[in-house]
Amino acid sequence: MQYDIPWGSILYQIISVGLIILFVYLIIKLVMNSKEKKNQQKELEQKLDKVIGILEKEKK
């Protein structure tokens, strides 16, 4: 018994699943990068507040 394997259909499914996985991966990376940037901005803002506080103390 020899089966006629529909390689086009199999290839289409593999490509479709691969693209879905890639899309989900890119969305996750984008969300993680935006969270990381927000954390970096908060840290930078805190450091600037410290520097401003020190400079204001020196002026007095």
Rosetta blueprint (number, residue, H / E / L):
1 M L
2 Q L
3 Y L
4 D L
5 I L
6 P L
7 W H
8 G H
9 S H
10 I H
11 L H
12 Y H
13 Q H
14 I H
15 I H
16 S H
17 V H
18 G H
19 L H
20 I H
21 I H
22 L H
23 F H
24 V H
25 Y H
26 L H
27 I H
28 I H
29 K H
30 L H
31 V H
32 M H
33 N H
34 S H
35 K H
36 E H
37 K H
38 K H
39 N H
40 Q H
41 Q H
42 K H
43 E H
44 L H
45 E H
46 Q H
47 K H
48 L H
49 D H
50 K H
51 V H
52 I H
53 G H
54 I H
55 L H
56 E H
57 K H
58 E H
59 K H
60 K L
